[in-house]
Amino acid sequence: MPAGPVRLFAVPIAVITGTVLLLTGCGSDSGGRAELSVRAAYIPQPVSDTMAAGFLTIVNNGGTKDELTSVTSTAAGSVTLHETVGSSMEEVTSLDVPAHGQLVFKSGGNHLMFEKLKSKPVRGGTVTVELHFAASDPVEVEMPVESATYTPNTGH
């Protein structure tokens, strides 16, 4: 739901088999929308000239979950979302950002993969990304490039 006043009303929606009444609106939590922010973003300086990983935490202080649906960056041909389950990693099309919770991307866990790098990120530089969500407006993030062995002390 876009930012703005919360409205409670019924919207009739015609469907092929008839008419359905859909109630839109929100619960009593936090205005009923996601309130997203990003912290602890970084990219370890990659050893590869074509691929890099990225890590960050998306915090949702709102009362409604959202989904991270894609990430874009002019620094790479594509940025994909990867989920780690057990010892296997797989590309996914979206990841949930829970209400009153967070989505963590960390080494050994969920992460961003920057593929087809246009130039190799170098320690001390930054890479700009834009996070796209199912319901919320995009969020632009400056990700500092850290040493390849960098370990954040921020909880991820």
C-alpha positions in Angstrom: 0.0 0.0 0.0 1.5 3.4 -0.9 2.3 5.8 1.8 -0.5 8.2 2.7 -3.6 8.2 4.7 -5.1 4.9 5.7 -8.6 4.4 4.2 -11.1 1.8 5.3 -13.7 1.2 2.6 -15.2 -1.6 0.5 -14.3 -1.8 -3.2 -16.5 -3.9 -5.5 -14.4 -5.9 -8.0 -16.0 -7.6 -10.9 -14.6 -11.0 -11.7 -15.5 -13.3 -14.6 -17.7 -15.5 -12.5 -19.5 -12.8 -10.6 -18.9 -9.8 -8.3 -16.8 -10.1 -5.1 -16.7 -7.6 -2.3 -13.1 -7.0 -1.2 -12.4 -5.0 2.0 -9.3 -3.0 1.8 -7.7 -1.3 4.7 -5.4 -2.1 7.5 -5.4 -3.4 11.0 -4.6 -1.4 14.1 -0.8 -2.0 13.9 1.4 0.9 13.0 -1.0 2.5 10.5 -1.1 -0.9 8.6 1.9 -0.3 6.4 5.5 -1.4 6.2 8.0 1.2 7.6 11.3 0.1 6.0 14.9 1.2 6.7 18.3 -0.4 5.9 21.3 -0.8 8.2 24.6 -2.6 8.1 24.9 -2.6 4.3 28.3 -3.6 2.8 30.0 -5.5 0.0 33.2 -7.5 0.7 35.8 -6.6 -1.9 35.4 -9.4 -4.4 38.2 -11.6 -5.7 36.3 -12.0 -9.0 36.1 -9.3 -11.7 32.6 -10.5 -12.6 30.7 -11.3 -9.4 30.3 -10.0 -5.9 28.1 -10.6 -2.8 26.3 -8.0 -0.8 24.9 -8.0 2.7 22.5 -5.8 4.6 19.6 -5.8 7.0 16.1 -4.5 6.1 14.2 -3.4 9.2 10.4 -3.2 9.1 9.0 -1.2 12.1 5.5 -1.2 10.5 2.5 -3.4 11.2 2.4 -5.0 7.7 4.8 -7.3 6.1 6.3 -6.5 2.7 8.4 -8.5 0.2 11.7 -7.6 -1.3 11.0 -8.4 -5.0 14.2 -7.2 -6.7 17.4 -5.2 -6.4 18.9 -3.1 -9.2 22.3 -1.4 -9.5 24.1 0.3 -12.3 27.3 -1.4 -11.1 26.2 -4.8 -12.3 24.3 -6.4 -15.2 22.0 -8.0 -12.6 21.6 -8.4 -8.9 19.8 -11.5 -7.7 18.4 -12.6 -4.3 19.8 -15.8 -2.8 18.4 -17.8 0.1 20.4 -20.2 2.0 18.6 -23.2 3.5 20.8 -25.7 5.3 23.9 -26.0 3.2 22.4 -25.1 -0.1 21.9 -21.8 -1.8 19.2 -21.0 -4.3 18.1 -18.0 -6.3 14.6 -16.7 -5.3 12.3 -14.2 -6.8 11.3 -12.5 -3.5 11.9 -12.6 0.3 9.6 -11.6 3.1 10.2 -8.6 5.3 8.1 -9.4 8.3 6.0 -6.8 10.2 7.9 -5.6 13.3 10.9 -7.7 12.1 13.8 -7.8 9.7 15.2 -9.5 6.7 18.9 -10.2 7.2 21.4 -10.8 4.4 24.7 -12.2 6.0 27.7 -14.2 5.1 26.7 -17.9 5.1 23.0 -16.9 4.8 20.7 -14.9 2.6 22.7 -12.6 0.3 22.7 -10.5 -2.8 24.7 -11.6 -5.9 26.0 -8.9 -8.1 26.6 -10.5 -11.5 28.3 -9.2 -14.7 30.1 -6.4 -12.8 30.8 -3.4 -14.9 33.9 -2.7 -12.8 35.3 -4.5 -9.8 34.2 -2.9 -6.5 37.3 -1.7 -4.6 37.6 -1.3 -0.8 36.8 2.3 0.2 34.4 2.7 -2.6 30.6 2.4 -2.6 28.0 0.7 -4.8 24.5 2.1 -5.1 21.6 -0.3 -5.1 17.8 0.2 -5.3 15.6 -2.2 -3.3 12.2 -2.8 -4.8 9.3 -4.1 -2.8 5.8 -5.5 -3.5 4.0 -2.7 -1.7 6.5 0.0 -0.5 8.4 2.6 -2.5 11.9 1.7 -3.7 14.7 2.4 -1.2 18.1 3.5 -2.5 21.1 2.3 -0.5 24.8 3.2 -0.6 26.8 0.0 0.1 30.4 0.6 1.2 33.0 -1.8 -0.1 34.9 -3.4 2.7 37.9 -5.7 2.9 37.3 -9.3 1.8 37.6 -10.5 5.4 35.4 -7.8 6.9 33.1 -9.0 9.7 30.4 -6.5 10.8 29.8 -6.0 14.6 26.2 -5.0 13.9 24.5 -8.2 14.5 24.8 -9.9 11.1 
